[in-house]
Amino acid sequence: MKAYQADIAKFETTDTQIFGLSVDSVPANKEFGAKNGITFPLLSDFKRTVVKDYGIFNEEQGFGNRATFVIDKDGIIQHIDEGNVAIDPASAEDTCNILSHKKTTP
Amino acid sequence: MIKRTLCIVFLFAVASIAVAQTPTPSPSPAAQRPAAPHTNLKVGDKAPDFTLPSTAVGPDGRGLRFKLSDFKGKKNVVLAFYVLAFTGG
C-alpha cells in the first residue's frame, strides 16, 4: 500500500483511480490509512462479497489474498497481479500507461 | 557399571520414543498449507461490479461509497486488495 501511495502521482497522470480494498472495517482502514499517509480511498469489503467475487477469498483464514486488478474504462480487467508480486505497483503502472494511450470506446 | 548400562538403555529408550513421535516429514511444507486461492478472473473479463463504503469523506462529512461502474467511460481503476493485518508494502 505504501508503494502505491509513493507512486500515486504516476497513476494520476494516467487517468486512473486507485482503491485499496480489504475486509477490514472503515474505522480500521482509516487508522491504517492515517498511519501510513495513504490519500487514496480504502474500500471496506466487510461482508467479503467482493473478495469472493474476485476469487481471492481465503476461506480458512477469513480474508482476501493480496492481489491487484487493473480495470479499464470499459470495465474490463486488463491486468492481474496476485500474491507477493502485487506489492510492487510497477506492472500495474505499466498497464495504466498503456491504457491511457488507448482510445476509449464510447 | 550396571547403573551406567541402565542409564544408557534409558537414554536409548527416550531417544527412540522421541524419534517415534517426530511426525514423518511431508514432501514439502507448502503441501500442508491450504493453497492460496487464485482468482478465477482473467484479463479480458468484465470486472465484477461492487459498491463499497470507503475511508473517503464527502463534503457533508459522511463516508463516501464507491461504485465500480460509476468509473465506466471516465477512469481506469486500480483495485489493490491487501491484508491489513500484515501489510508491509
N, CA and C atoms of all chains as a GROMACS GRO file, in nm:
protein
  585
    1MET      N    1   0.082  -0.121   0.000
    1MET     CA    2   0.000   0.000   0.000
    1MET      C    3   0.085   0.126   0.000
    2LYS      N    4   0.193   0.121   0.078
    2LYS     CA    5   0.281   0.238   0.083
    2LYS      C    6   0.346   0.260  -0.052
    3ALA      N    7   0.376   0.150  -0.119
    3ALA     CA    8   0.438   0.161  -0.251
    3ALA      C    9   0.342   0.227  -0.348
    4TYR      N   10   0.216   0.197  -0.335
    4TYR     CA   11   0.117   0.259  -0.423
    4TYR      C   12   0.105   0.407  -0.392
    5GLN      N   13   0.108   0.438  -0.263
    5GLN     CA   14   0.098   0.578  -0.223
    5GLN      C   15   0.216   0.657  -0.279
    6ALA      N   16   0.334   0.598  -0.273
    6ALA     CA   17   0.454   0.666  -0.320
    6ALA      C   18   0.444   0.695  -0.470
    7ASP      N   19   0.370   0.611  -0.540
    7ASP     CA   20   0.362   0.624  -0.686
    7ASP      C   21   0.230   0.686  -0.730
    8ILE      N   22   0.156   0.744  -0.640
    8ILE     CA   23   0.022   0.790  -0.674
    8ILE      C   24   0.024   0.895  -0.786
    9ALA      N   25   0.127   0.979  -0.788
    9ALA     CA   26   0.136   1.081  -0.892
    9ALA      C   27   0.142   1.017  -1.030
   10LYS      N   28   0.217   0.909  -1.039
   10LYS     CA   29   0.231   0.839  -1.167
   10LYS      C   30   0.096   0.786  -1.212
   11PHE      N   31   0.020   0.733  -1.118
   11PHE     CA   32  -0.111   0.679  -1.153
   11PHE      C   33  -0.206   0.791  -1.193
   12GLU      N   34  -0.198   0.901  -1.122
   12GLU     CA   35  -0.291   1.010  -1.150
   12GLU      C   36  -0.271   1.068  -1.289
   13THR      N   37  -0.148   1.068  -1.336
   13THR     CA   38  -0.125   1.120  -1.469
   13THR      C   39  -0.182   1.025  -1.576
   14THR      N   40  -0.209   0.903  -1.536
   14THR     CA   41  -0.262   0.809  -1.634
   14THR      C   42  -0.414   0.799  -1.625
   15ASP      N   43  -0.476   0.898  -1.562
   15ASP     CA   44  -0.622   0.900  -1.563
   15ASP      C   45  -0.679   0.778  -1.490
   16THR      N   46  -0.622   0.753  -1.376
   16THR     CA   47  -0.654   0.629  -1.305
   16THR      C   48  -0.696   0.657  -1.162
   17GLN      N   49  -0.797   0.588  -1.118
   17GLN     CA   50  -0.838   0.596  -0.978
   17GLN      C   51  -0.784   0.473  -0.905
   18ILE      N   52  -0.712   0.496  -0.797
   18ILE     CA   53  -0.661   0.383  -0.717
   18ILE      C   54  -0.753   0.362  -0.598
   19PHE      N   55  -0.780   0.237  -0.570
   19PHE     CA   56  -0.850   0.200  -0.447
   19PHE      C   57  -0.771   0.091  -0.377
   20GLY      N   58  -0.761   0.105  -0.247
   20GLY     CA   59  -0.716  -0.008  -0.167
   20GLY      C   60  -0.843  -0.081  -0.125
   21LEU      N   61  -0.834  -0.210  -0.105
   21LEU     CA   62  -0.954  -0.284  -0.066
   21LEU      C   63  -0.914  -0.394   0.031
   22SER      N   64  -0.980  -0.396   0.145
   22SER     CA   65  -0.955  -0.505   0.239
   22SER      C   66  -1.086  -0.542   0.307
   23VAL      N   67  -1.083  -0.648   0.383
   23VAL     CA   68  -1.205  -0.694   0.451
   23VAL      C   69  -1.218  -0.631   0.589
   24ASP      N   70  -1.136  -0.531   0.615
   24ASP     CA   71  -1.140  -0.466   0.746
   24ASP      C   72  -1.248  -0.358   0.749
   25SER      N   73  -1.283  -0.315   0.868
   25SER     CA   74  -1.388  -0.214   0.885
   25SER      C   75  -1.335  -0.078   0.839
   26VAL      N   76  -1.428   0.015   0.813
   26VAL     CA   77  -1.389   0.150   0.774
   26VAL      C   78  -1.302   0.215   0.883
   27PRO      N   79  -1.341   0.208   1.011
   27PRO     CA   80  -1.254   0.269   1.113
   27PRO      C   81  -1.112   0.209   1.116
   28ALA      N   82  -1.103   0.077   1.097
   28ALA     CA   83  -0.971   0.013   1.097
   28ALA      C   84  -0.889   0.062   0.978
   29ASN      N   85  -0.956   0.076   0.864
   29ASN     CA   86  -0.887   0.124   0.744
   29ASN      C   87  -0.847   0.270   0.758
   30LYS      N   88  -0.932   0.348   0.826
   30LYS     CA   89  -0.900   0.489   0.846
   30LYS      C   90  -0.772   0.503   0.928
   31GLU      N   91  -0.764   0.421   1.031
   31GLU     CA   92  -0.647   0.425   1.118
   31GLU      C   93  -0.523   0.384   1.039
   32PHE      N   94  -0.539   0.278   0.961
   32PHE     CA   95  -0.429   0.228   0.879
   32PHE      C   96  -0.384   0.334   0.778
   33GLY      N   97  -0.484   0.397   0.714
   33GLY     CA   98  -0.454   0.498   0.613
   33GLY      C   99  -0.382   0.618   0.673
   34ALA      N  100  -0.430   0.661   0.791
   34ALA     CA  101  -0.371   0.777   0.857
   34ALA      C  102  -0.227   0.747   0.898
   35LYS      N  103  -0.208   0.625   0.950
   35LYS     CA  104  -0.076   0.588   0.999
   35LYS      C  105   0.025   0.579   0.884
   36ASN      N  106  -0.023   0.542   0.767
   36ASN     CA  107   0.068   0.521   0.655
   36ASN      C  108   0.063   0.633   0.551
   37GLY      N  109  -0.011   0.739   0.583
   37GLY     CA  110  -0.017   0.853   0.493
   37GLY      C  111  -0.080   0.822   0.359
   38ILE      N  112  -0.183   0.737   0.360
   38ILE     CA  113  -0.248   0.698   0.234
   38ILE      C  114  -0.361   0.795   0.202
   39THR      N  115  -0.355   0.851   0.082
   39THR     CA  116  -0.455   0.952   0.046
   39THR      C  117  -0.564   0.897  -0.046
   40PHE      N  118  -0.540   0.781  -0.107
   40PHE     CA  119  -0.647   0.727  -0.192
   40PHE      C  120  -0.747   0.651  -0.105
   41PRO      N  121  -0.871   0.638  -0.154
   41PRO     CA  122  -0.975   0.575  -0.072
   41PRO      C  123  -0.947   0.426  -0.046
   42LEU      N  124  -0.970   0.386   0.076
   42LEU     CA  125  -0.959   0.244   0.111
   42LEU      C  126  -1.101   0.191   0.126
   43LEU      N  127  -1.133   0.090   0.048
   43LEU     CA  128  -1.267   0.033   0.050
   43LEU      C  129  -1.275  -0.079   0.153
   44SER      N  130  -1.391  -0.088   0.213
   44SER     CA  131  -1.410  -0.186   0.318
   44SER      C  132  -1.508  -0.294   0.272
   45ASP      N  133  -1.454  -0.412   0.244
   45ASP     CA  134  -1.538  -0.524   0.200
   45ASP      C  135  -1.568  -0.612   0.320
   46PHE      N  136  -1.639  -0.552   0.415
   46PHE     CA  137  -1.663  -0.617   0.543
   46PHE      C  138  -1.742  -0.747   0.528
   47LYS      N  139  -1.832  -0.750   0.430
   47LYS     CA  140  -1.914  -0.870   0.410
   47LYS      C  141  -1.844  -0.973   0.323
   48ARG      N  142  -1.727  -0.940   0.278
   48ARG     CA  143  -1.644  -1.032   0.198
   48ARG      C  144  -1.710  -1.074   0.067
   49THR      N  145  -1.796  -0.990   0.015
   49THR     CA  146  -1.861  -1.025  -0.111
   49THR      C  147  -1.768  -0.998  -0.229
   50VAL      N  148  -1.694  -0.889  -0.222
   50VAL     CA  149  -1.609  -0.853  -0.336
   50VAL      C  150  -1.488  -0.947  -0.346
   51VAL      N  151  -1.428  -0.979  -0.233
   51VAL     CA  152  -1.314  -1.073  -0.238
   51VAL      C  153  -1.360  -1.208  -0.293
   52LYS      N  154  -1.484  -1.243  -0.265
   52LYS     CA  155  -1.537  -1.369  -0.318
   52LYS      C  156  -1.564  -1.357  -0.468
   53ASP      N  157  -1.625  -1.244  -0.508
   53ASP     CA  158  -1.650  -1.220  -0.650
   53ASP      C  159  -1.521  -1.225  -0.732
   54TYR      N  160  -1.415  -1.174  -0.672
   54TYR     CA  161  -1.288  -1.170  -0.743
   54TYR      C  162  -1.205  -1.297  -0.721
   55GLY      N  163  -1.263  -1.390  -0.648
   55GLY     CA  164  -1.200  -1.521  -0.634
   55GLY      C  165  -1.073  -1.524  -0.552
   56ILE      N  166  -1.058  -1.430  -0.460
   56ILE     CA  167  -0.934  -1.431  -0.382
   56ILE      C  168  -0.962  -1.441  -0.232
   57PHE      N  169  -1.082  -1.488  -0.200
   57PHE     CA  170  -1.116  -1.503  -0.057
   57PHE      C  171  -1.054  -1.631  -0.003
   58ASN      N  172  -0.982  -1.618   0.105
   58ASN     CA  173  -0.918  -1.730   0.169
   58ASN      C  174  -1.011  -1.781   0.280
   59GLU      N  175  -1.086  -1.887   0.249
   59GLU     CA  176  -1.188  -1.940   0.342
   59GLU      C  177  -1.128  -1.973   0.479
   60GLU      N  178  -1.012  -2.038   0.476
   60GLU     CA  179  -0.950  -2.085   0.600
   60GLU      C  180  -0.918  -1.968   0.694
   61GLN      N  181  -0.866  -1.862   0.634
   61GLN     CA  182  -0.817  -1.754   0.719
   61GLN      C  183  -0.914  -1.637   0.726
   62GLY      N  184  -1.015  -1.638   0.642
   62GLY     CA  185  -1.120  -1.538   0.653
   62GLY      C  186  -1.087  -1.402   0.596
   63PHE      N  187  -0.985  -1.394   0.512
   63PHE     CA  188  -0.959  -1.265   0.447
   63PHE      C  189  -0.920  -1.284   0.302
   64GLY      N  190  -0.913  -1.174   0.234
   64GLY     CA  191  -0.877  -1.180   0.093
   64GLY      C  192  -0.726  -1.189   0.078
   65ASN      N  193  -0.682  -1.252  -0.025
   65ASN     CA  194  -0.539  -1.254  -0.053
   65ASN      C  195  -0.497  -1.124  -0.118
   66ARG      N  196  -0.367  -1.104  -0.121
   66ARG     CA  197  -0.316  -0.984  -0.184
   66ARG      C  198  -0.324  -0.998  -0.336
   67ALA      N  199  -0.380  -0.900  -0.399
   67ALA     CA  200  -0.392  -0.905  -0.545
   67ALA      C  201  -0.419  -0.764  -0.597
   68THR      N  202  -0.381  -0.740  -0.719
   68THR     CA  203  -0.409  -0.612  -0.782
   68THR      C  204  -0.476  -0.636  -0.917
   69PHE      N  205  -0.585  -0.565  -0.939
   69PHE     CA  206  -0.656  -0.573  -1.067
   69PHE      C  207  -0.655  -0.435  -1.130
   70VAL      N  208  -0.622  -0.429  -1.256
   70VAL     CA  209  -0.634  -0.303  -1.330
   70VAL      C  210  -0.754  -0.317  -1.423
   71ILE      N  211  -0.847  -0.225  -1.409
   71ILE     CA  212  -0.972  -0.231  -1.484
   71ILE      C  213  -0.979  -0.108  -1.575
   72ASP      N  214  -1.005  -0.130  -1.702
   72ASP     CA  215  -1.005  -0.016  -1.794
   72ASP      C  216  -1.139   0.058  -1.792
   73LYS      N  217  -1.148   0.160  -1.876
   73LYS     CA  218  -1.267   0.245  -1.874
   73LYS      C  219  -1.392   0.173  -1.924
   74ASP      N  220  -1.373   0.059  -1.986
   74ASP     CA  221  -1.488  -0.019  -2.030
   74ASP      C  222  -1.530  -0.122  -1.925
   75GLY      N  223  -1.462  -0.120  -1.810
   75GLY     CA  224  -1.495  -0.215  -1.705
   75GLY      C  225  -1.436  -0.353  -1.729
   76ILE      N  226  -1.333  -0.358  -1.815
   76ILE     CA  227  -1.270  -0.487  -1.847
   76ILE      C  228  -1.136  -0.498  -1.774
   77ILE      N  229  -1.111  -0.616  -1.720
   77ILE     CA  230  -0.985  -0.638  -1.649
   77ILE      C  231  -0.870  -0.643  -1.750
   78GLN      N  232  -0.768  -0.560  -1.725
   78GLN     CA  233  -0.655  -0.554  -1.818
   78GLN      C  234  -0.527  -0.610  -1.759
   79HIS      N  235  -0.526  -0.626  -1.629
   79HIS     CA  236  -0.403  -0.673  -1.566
   79HIS      C  237  -0.435  -0.734  -1.430
   80ILE      N  238  -0.368  -0.844  -1.398
   80ILE     CA  239  -0.387  -0.906  -1.268
   80ILE      C  240  -0.250  -0.941  -1.208
   81ASP      N  241  -0.229  -0.898  -1.086
   81ASP     CA  242  -0.113  -0.941  -1.008
   81ASP      C  243  -0.165  -1.013  -0.886
   82GLU      N  244  -0.109  -1.129  -0.855
   82GLU     CA  245  -0.153  -1.199  -0.735
   82GLU      C  246  -0.035  -1.232  -0.646
   83GLY      N  247  -0.063  -1.240  -0.516
   83GLY     CA  248   0.041  -1.278  -0.421
   83GLY      C  249   0.141  -1.166  -0.402
   84ASN      N  250   0.264  -1.202  -0.372
   84ASN     CA  251   0.363  -1.102  -0.334
   84ASN      C  252   0.402  -1.007  -0.446
   85VAL      N  253   0.386  -1.050  -0.572
   85VAL     CA  254   0.418  -0.958  -0.681
   85VAL      C  255   0.326  -0.837  -0.679
   86ALA      N  256   0.209  -0.853  -0.616
   86ALA     CA  257   0.112  -0.743  -0.612
   86ALA      C  258   0.158  -0.628  -0.523
   87ILE      N  259   0.265  -0.649  -0.446
   87ILE     CA  260   0.316  -0.541  -0.361
   87ILE      C  261   0.378  -0.432  -0.448
   88ASP      N  262   0.442  -0.475  -0.555
   88ASP     CA  263   0.511  -0.380  -0.642
   88ASP      C  264   0.414  -0.325  -0.747
   89PRO      N  265   0.390  -0.196  -0.745
   89PRO     CA  266   0.292  -0.141  -0.838
   89PRO      C  267   0.344  -0.122  -0.980
   90ALA      N  268   0.470  -0.154  -1.004
   90ALA     CA  269   0.529  -0.123  -1.135
   90ALA      C  270   0.450  -0.179  -1.253
   91SER      N  271   0.411  -0.306  -1.245
   91SER     CA  272   0.345  -0.365  -1.361
   91SER      C  273   0.204  -0.310  -1.377
   92ALA      N  274   0.139  -0.277  -1.266
   92ALA     CA  275   0.006  -0.215  -1.274
   92ALA      C  276   0.018  -0.076  -1.338
   93GLU      N  277   0.126  -0.007  -1.304
   93GLU     CA  278   0.151   0.125  -1.363
   93GLU      C  279   0.169   0.116  -1.513
   94ASP      N  280   0.248   0.017  -1.554
   94ASP     CA  281   0.272  -0.002  -1.698
   94ASP      C  282   0.140  -0.021  -1.771
   95THR      N  283   0.054  -0.103  -1.712
   95THR     CA  284  -0.076  -0.129  -1.776
   95THR      C  285  -0.155   0.001  -1.788
   96CYS      N  286  -0.152   0.081  -1.681
   96CYS     CA  287  -0.226   0.207  -1.683
   96CYS      C  288  -0.171   0.301  -1.789
   97ASN      N  289  -0.039   0.299  -1.804
   97ASN     CA  290   0.021   0.384  -1.907
   97ASN      C  291  -0.027   0.343  -2.045
   98ILE      N  292  -0.030   0.214  -2.068
   98ILE     CA  293  -0.077   0.164  -2.198
   98ILE      C  294  -0.223   0.204  -2.218
   99LEU      N  295  -0.302   0.186  -2.112
   99LEU     CA  296  -0.445   0.218  -2.122
   99LEU      C  297  -0.469   0.365  -2.150
  100SER      N  298  -0.387   0.450  -2.089
  100SER     CA  299  -0.409   0.593  -2.104
  100SER      C  300  -0.381   0.638  -2.247
  101HIS      N  301  -0.306   0.557  -2.318
  101HIS     CA  302  -0.277   0.592  -2.457
  101HIS      C  303  -0.374   0.525  -2.554
  102LYS      N  304  -0.461   0.447  -2.495
  102LYS     CA  305  -0.557   0.375  -2.577
  102LYS      C  306  -0.685   0.458  -2.587
  103LYS      N  307  -0.748   0.451  -2.698
  103LYS     CA  308  -0.875   0.525  -2.713
  103LYS      C  309  -0.985   0.449  -2.639
  104THR      N  310  -1.070   0.524  -2.573
  104THR     CA  311  -1.183   0.459  -2.505
  104THR      C  312  -1.295   0.439  -2.604
  105THR      N  313  -1.357   0.326  -2.593
  105THR     CA  314  -1.474   0.305  -2.679
  105THR      C  315  -1.591   0.381  -2.618
  106PRO      N  316  -1.665   0.453  -2.700
  106PRO     CA  317  -1.772   0.537  -2.647
  106PRO      C  318  -1.885   0.455  -2.584
  107MET      N  319   2.868  -4.997   3.729
  107MET     CA  320   2.866  -5.044   3.590
  107MET      C  321   2.722  -5.072   3.545
  108ILE      N  322   2.646  -5.142   3.631
  108ILE     CA  323   2.506  -5.172   3.597
  108ILE      C  324   2.428  -5.041   3.583
  109LYS      N  325   2.458  -4.954   3.674
  109LYS     CA  326   2.392  -4.823   3.673
  109LYS      C  327   2.416  -4.755   3.539
  110ARG      N  328   2.542  -4.764   3.496
  110ARG     CA  329   2.578  -4.696   3.373
  110ARG      C  330   2.505  -4.758   3.253
  111THR      N  331   2.501  -4.891   3.252
  111THR     CA  332   2.432  -4.961   3.144
  111THR      C  333   2.285  -4.921   3.143
  112LEU      N  334   2.225  -4.921   3.262
  112LEU     CA  335   2.083  -4.883   3.273
  112LEU      C  336   2.061  -4.744   3.218
  113CYS      N  337   2.155  -4.660   3.254
  113CYS     CA  338   2.145  -4.521   3.211
  113CYS      C  339   2.146  -4.512   3.059
  114ILE      N  340   2.237  -4.589   2.998
  114ILE     CA  341   2.247  -4.587   2.852
  114ILE      C  342   2.119  -4.643   2.790
  115VAL      N  343   2.070  -4.753   2.848
  115VAL     CA  344   1.946  -4.813   2.797
  115VAL      C  345   1.831  -4.712   2.806
  116PHE      N  346   1.830  -4.646   2.921
  116PHE     CA  347   1.723  -4.549   2.942
  116PHE      C  348   1.731  -4.437   2.837
  117LEU      N  349   1.850  -4.387   2.817
  117LEU     CA  350   1.869  -4.280   2.719
  117LEU      C  351   1.827  -4.325   2.581
  118PHE      N  352   1.863  -4.452   2.550
  118PHE     CA  353   1.829  -4.506   2.419
  118PHE      C  354   1.678  -4.512   2.403
  119ALA      N  355   1.611  -4.555   2.511
  119ALA     CA  356   1.465  -4.566   2.508
  119ALA      C  357   1.402  -4.429   2.485
  120VAL      N  358   1.453  -4.331   2.557
  120VAL     CA  359   1.399  -4.195   2.543
  120VAL      C  360   1.418  -4.147   2.399
  121ALA      N  361   1.537  -4.175   2.347
  121ALA     CA  362   1.566  -4.131   2.211
  121ALA      C  363   1.474  -4.197   2.110
  122SER      N  364   1.449  -4.327   2.128
  122SER     CA  365   1.364  -4.393   2.030
  122SER      C  366   1.220  -4.343   2.038
  123ILE      N  367   1.176  -4.312   2.160
  123ILE     CA  368   1.040  -4.257   2.173
  123ILE      C  369   1.033  -4.122   2.099
  124ALA      N  370   1.136  -4.043   2.120
  124ALA     CA  371   1.139  -3.912   2.055
  124ALA      C  372   1.133  -3.927   1.904
  125VAL      N  373   1.209  -4.022   1.852
  125VAL     CA  374   1.212  -4.044   1.708
  125VAL      C  375   1.073  -4.089   1.661
  126ALA      N  376   1.014  -4.181   1.740
  126ALA     CA  377   0.883  -4.233   1.701
  126ALA      C  378   0.778  -4.123   1.697
  127GLN      N  379   0.794  -4.028   1.789
  127GLN     CA  380   0.692  -3.923   1.796
  127GLN      C  381   0.712  -3.811   1.694
  128THR      N  382   0.830  -3.803   1.638
  128THR     CA  383   0.852  -3.700   1.538
  128THR      C  384   0.766  -3.732   1.417
  129PRO      N  385   0.682  -3.641   1.377
  129PRO     CA  386   0.599  -3.672   1.260
  129PRO      C  387   0.685  -3.691   1.136
  130THR      N  388   0.641  -3.783   1.053
  130THR     CA  389   0.717  -3.807   0.931
  130THR      C  390   0.713  -3.679   0.847
  131PRO      N  391   0.828  -3.639   0.799
  131PRO     CA  392   0.829  -3.513   0.724
  131PRO      C  393   0.746  -3.525   0.596
  132SER      N  394   0.665  -3.422   0.571
  132SER     CA  395   0.584  -3.423   0.449
  132SER      C  396   0.672  -3.384   0.331
  133PRO      N  397   0.633  -3.419   0.211
  133PRO     CA  398   0.714  -3.389   0.094
  133PRO      C  399   0.757  -3.243   0.087
  134SER      N  400   0.663  -3.153   0.110
  134SER     CA  401   0.701  -3.012   0.117
  134SER      C  402   0.605  -2.942   0.213
  135PRO      N  403   0.657  -2.847   0.287
  135PRO     CA  404   0.569  -2.779   0.384
  135PRO      C  405   0.453  -2.707   0.315
  136ALA      N  406   0.474  -2.666   0.192
  136ALA     CA  407   0.368  -2.593   0.121
  136ALA      C  408   0.248  -2.683   0.095
  137ALA      N  409   0.274  -2.812   0.082
  137ALA     CA  410   0.166  -2.905   0.050
  137ALA      C  411   0.066  -2.914   0.166
  138GLN      N  412   0.114  -2.889   0.287
  138GLN     CA  413   0.027  -2.899   0.404
  138GLN      C  414  -0.064  -2.778   0.418
  139ARG      N  415  -0.014  -2.665   0.380
  139ARG     CA  416  -0.093  -2.542   0.390
  139ARG      C  417  -0.201  -2.543   0.284
  140PRO      N  418  -0.317  -2.487   0.317
  140PRO     CA  419  -0.418  -2.480   0.212
  140PRO      C  420  -0.368  -2.388   0.101
  141ALA      N  421  -0.391  -2.429  -0.020
  141ALA     CA  422  -0.342  -2.350  -0.132
  141ALA      C  423  -0.408  -2.212  -0.130
  142ALA      N  424  -0.329  -2.111  -0.156
  142ALA     CA  425  -0.383  -1.976  -0.162
  142ALA      C  426  -0.483  -1.970  -0.277
  143PRO      N  427  -0.599  -1.913  -0.252
  143PRO     CA  428  -0.696  -1.909  -0.360
  143PRO      C  429  -0.648  -1.821  -0.474
  144HIS      N  430  -0.673  -1.868  -0.591
  144HIS     CA  431  -0.637  -1.789  -0.707
  144HIS      C  432  -0.763  -1.739  -0.773
  145THR      N  433  -0.755  -1.623  -0.826
  145THR     CA  434  -0.871  -1.566  -0.889
  145THR      C  435  -0.912  -1.649  -1.010
  146ASN      N  436  -1.041  -1.655  -1.031
  146ASN     CA  437  -1.090  -1.725  -1.149
  146ASN      C  438  -1.108  -1.627  -1.265
  147LEU      N  439  -1.078  -1.500  -1.236
  147LEU     CA  440  -1.093  -1.398  -1.340
  147LEU      C  441  -0.968  -1.394  -1.427
  148LYS      N  442  -0.987  -1.354  -1.550
  148LYS     CA  443  -0.874  -1.344  -1.642
  148LYS      C  444  -0.874  -1.205  -1.706
  149VAL      N  445  -0.759  -1.172  -1.759
  149VAL     CA  446  -0.751  -1.048  -1.836
  149VAL      C  447  -0.850  -1.060  -1.951
  150GLY      N  448  -0.928  -0.954  -1.970
  150GLY     CA  449  -1.030  -0.957  -2.076
  150GLY      C  450  -1.169  -0.982  -2.022
  151ASP      N  451  -1.177  -1.029  -1.896
  151ASP     CA  452  -1.308  -1.050  -1.833
  151ASP      C  453  -1.365  -0.916  -1.787
  152LYS      N  454  -1.497  -0.913  -1.774
  152LYS     CA  455  -1.562  -0.796  -1.718
  152LYS      C  456  -1.536  -0.798  -1.567
  153ALA      N  457  -1.497  -0.685  -1.511
  153ALA     CA  458  -1.471  -0.680  -1.367
  153ALA      C  459  -1.605  -0.682  -1.292
  154PRO      N  460  -1.620  -0.771  -1.195
  154PRO     CA  461  -1.745  -0.773  -1.118
  154PRO      C  462  -1.770  -0.638  -1.051
  155ASP      N  463  -1.890  -0.588  -1.064
  155ASP     CA  464  -1.923  -0.458  -1.007
  155ASP      C  465  -1.942  -0.468  -0.856
  156PHE      N  466  -1.924  -0.356  -0.788
  156PHE     CA  467  -1.946  -0.354  -0.643
  156PHE      C  468  -1.974  -0.212  -0.599
  157THR      N  469  -2.034  -0.198  -0.486
  157THR     CA  470  -2.049  -0.070  -0.418
  157THR      C  471  -2.001  -0.093  -0.275
  158LEU      N  472  -1.902  -0.015  -0.233
  158LEU     CA  473  -1.846  -0.036  -0.100
  158LEU      C  474  -1.823   0.095  -0.026
  159PRO      N  475  -1.837   0.091   0.108
  159PRO     CA  476  -1.802   0.209   0.187
  159PRO      C  477  -1.651   0.227   0.188
  160SER      N  478  -1.608   0.352   0.203
  160SER     CA  479  -1.464   0.378   0.198
  160SER      C  480  -1.422   0.472   0.310
  161THR      N  481  -1.292   0.496   0.314
  161THR     CA  482  -1.237   0.589   0.413
  161THR      C  483  -1.254   0.734   0.368
  162ALA      N  484  -1.286   0.753   0.240
  162ALA     CA  485  -1.301   0.890   0.189
  162ALA      C  486  -1.428   0.953   0.246
  163VAL      N  487  -1.418   1.082   0.272
  163VAL     CA  488  -1.530   1.153   0.332
  163VAL      C  489  -1.579   1.261   0.237
  164GLY      N  490  -1.710   1.270   0.220
  164GLY     CA  491  -1.768   1.371   0.132
  164GLY      C  492  -1.776   1.507   0.199
  165PRO      N  493  -1.821   1.608   0.124
  165PRO     CA  494  -1.829   1.744   0.179
  165PRO      C  495  -1.922   1.752   0.301
  166ASP      N  496  -2.018   1.662   0.307
  166ASP     CA  497  -2.112   1.663   0.420
  166ASP      C  498  -2.056   1.589   0.542
  167GLY      N  499  -1.932   1.543   0.530
  167GLY     CA  500  -1.870   1.476   0.644
  167GLY      C  501  -1.906   1.328   0.655
  168ARG      N  502  -1.988   1.281   0.562
  168ARG     CA  503  -2.025   1.140   0.567
  168ARG      C  504  -1.932   1.058   0.479
  169GLY      N  505  -1.915   0.935   0.516
  169GLY     CA  506  -1.826   0.846   0.441
  169GLY      C  507  -1.880   0.822   0.301
  170LEU      N  508  -1.788   0.822   0.204
  170LEU     CA  509  -1.829   0.802   0.066
  170LEU      C  510  -1.834   0.652   0.033
  171ARG      N  511  -1.932   0.619  -0.050
  171ARG     CA  512  -1.938   0.484  -0.105
  171ARG      C  513  -1.896   0.493  -0.250
  172PHE      N  514  -1.826   0.392  -0.296
  172PHE     CA  515  -1.782   0.392  -0.435
  172PHE      C  516  -1.843   0.275  -0.510
  173LYS      N  517  -1.885   0.306  -0.632
  173LYS     CA  518  -1.940   0.202  -0.718
  173LYS      C  519  -1.847   0.189  -0.837
  174LEU      N  520  -1.802   0.068  -0.861
  174LEU     CA  521  -1.705   0.049  -0.969
  174LEU      C  522  -1.760   0.098  -1.103
  175SER      N  523  -1.884   0.066  -1.133
  175SER     CA  524  -1.939   0.100  -1.265
  175SER      C  525  -1.955   0.251  -1.285
  176ASP      N  526  -1.945   0.329  -1.176
  176ASP     CA  527  -1.950   0.475  -1.190
  176ASP      C  528  -1.828   0.529  -1.267
  177PHE      N  529  -1.722   0.450  -1.271
  177PHE     CA  530  -1.599   0.495  -1.337
  177PHE      C  531  -1.596   0.459  -1.485
  178LYS      N  532  -1.696   0.385  -1.525
  178LYS     CA  533  -1.702   0.341  -1.664
  178LYS      C  534  -1.702   0.461  -1.758
  179GLY      N  535  -1.616   0.457  -1.856
  179GLY     CA  536  -1.607   0.567  -1.952
  179GLY      C  537  -1.534   0.689  -1.899
  180LYS      N  538  -1.491   0.684  -1.771
  180LYS     CA  539  -1.426   0.801  -1.711
  180LYS      C  540  -1.280   0.775  -1.675
  181LYS      N  541  -1.260   0.671  -1.597
  181LYS     CA  542  -1.126   0.645  -1.546
  181LYS      C  543  -1.095   0.497  -1.543
  182ASN      N  544  -0.966   0.467  -1.555
  182ASN     CA  545  -0.923   0.331  -1.527
  182ASN      C  546  -0.923   0.315  -1.375
  183VAL      N  547  -0.939   0.195  -1.328
  183VAL     CA  548  -0.942   0.172  -1.184
  183VAL      C  549  -0.837   0.068  -1.147
  184VAL      N  550  -0.754   0.103  -1.049
  184VAL     CA  551  -0.661   0.005  -0.993
  184VAL      C  552  -0.719  -0.039  -0.860
  185LEU      N  553  -0.743  -0.167  -0.849
  185LEU     CA  554  -0.802  -0.223  -0.729
  185LEU      C  555  -0.695  -0.305  -0.659
  186ALA      N  556  -0.643  -0.252  -0.549
  186ALA     CA  557  -0.535  -0.322  -0.480
  186ALA      C  558  -0.591  -0.387  -0.354
  187PHE      N  559  -0.613  -0.516  -0.362
  187PHE     CA  560  -0.659  -0.591  -0.245
  187PHE      C  561  -0.540  -0.611  -0.153
  188TYR      N  562  -0.559  -0.585  -0.026
  188TYR     CA  563  -0.448  -0.603   0.067
  188TYR      C  564  -0.499  -0.666   0.195
  189VAL      N  565  -0.406  -0.710   0.275
  189VAL     CA  566  -0.440  -0.771   0.403
  189VAL      C  567  -0.386  -0.679   0.511
  190LEU      N  568  -0.476  -0.613   0.578
  190LEU     CA  569  -0.438  -0.511   0.675
  190LEU      C  570  -0.342  -0.565   0.782
  191ALA      N  571  -0.376  -0.682   0.832
  191ALA     CA  572  -0.302  -0.737   0.946
  191ALA      C  573  -0.151  -0.749   0.920
  192PHE      N  574  -0.114  -0.782   0.797
  192PHE     CA  575   0.032  -0.788   0.774
  192PHE      C  576   0.072  -0.721   0.645
  193THR      N  577   0.031  -0.597   0.635
  193THR     CA  578   0.068  -0.520   0.517
  193THR      C  579   0.201  -0.452   0.542
  194GLY      N  580   0.298  -0.492   0.466
  194GLY     CA  581   0.428  -0.428   0.480
  194GLY      C  582   0.452  -0.334   0.364
  195GLY      N  583   0.384  -0.359   0.256
  195GLY     CA  584   0.410  -0.280   0.135
  195GLY      C  585   0.298  -0.188   0.099
   0.00000   0.00000   0.00000
